[in-house]
Amino acid sequence: MSITNAQIRMKEIELEILKLKQDTSTNHDESILSLEKEKQEIMYKNFNNLSSYDRVKLARFNERSNIYE
């Protein structure tokens, strides 16, 4: 999985988690934990051993977190 695809999938997971947290009709704790674990695995697999090119690409990514968020 490329870094861009990993970032997109992580964003999708975050949105799924938010939807589950907003739905108070049922308990979604197991689903949320599963999604958070998947997100952590994606982060570890894709961001653990970055090449120099990937580090620069990630640093210049427009939607990354910054100091003002």
C-alpha positions in Angstrom: 0.0 0.0 0.0 1.4 3.4 -1.0 1.6 6.2 1.5 -1.2 8.1 -0.2 -3.4 5.0 -0.1 -2.5 4.5 3.5 -3.4 8.1 4.4 -6.7 7.8 2.5 -7.6 4.5 4.3 -6.7 6.0 7.7 -9.0 9.0 7.0 -11.8 6.5 6.1 -11.2 4.7 9.3 -11.3 7.9 11.3 -14.6 8.8 9.7 -16.1 5.4 10.4 -15.0 5.7 14.1 -16.7 9.1 14.3 -19.9 7.7 12.9 -19.9 4.9 15.3 -19.2 7.2 18.3 -22.1 9.4 17.3 -24.5 6.5 17.0 -25.7 6.1 20.6 -28.4 3.6 19.9 -26.1 0.6 20.3 -22.7 -0.2 21.8 -19.9 -0.1 19.2 -16.9 -0.5 21.4 -15.6 -3.7 19.8 -16.0 -2.2 16.3 -14.2 1.0 17.3 -11.4 -1.0 18.9 -11.0 -3.1 15.8 -10.9 0.0 13.6 -8.4 1.7 15.8 -6.2 -1.4 15.7 -6.4 -1.5 11.9 -5.4 2.1 11.8 -2.4 1.5 14.1 -1.3 -1.5 11.9 -1.5 0.6 8.8 0.5 3.4 10.4 3.2 0.9 11.6 3.4 -0.9 8.2 3.6 2.2 6.1 5.3 4.8 8.1 7.9 2.7 10.0 10.6 2.5 7.3 10.1 5.6 5.0 12.5 6.4 2.3 13.9 9.9 2.0 11.5 10.6 -0.9 8.5 9.4 1.1 9.5 11.6 4.1 9.6 14.7 1.9 6.3 13.8 0.2 4.7 13.2 3.6 6.1 16.5 5.0 4.6 18.4 2.0 1.2 16.7 2.1 -1.4 19.5 2.3 -3.8 17.7 4.6 -1.3 16.7 7.3 -1.6 18.0 10.8 0.2 21.2 11.6 1.0 23.3 14.6 -2.3 25.3 14.4 -4.6 22.3 14.7 
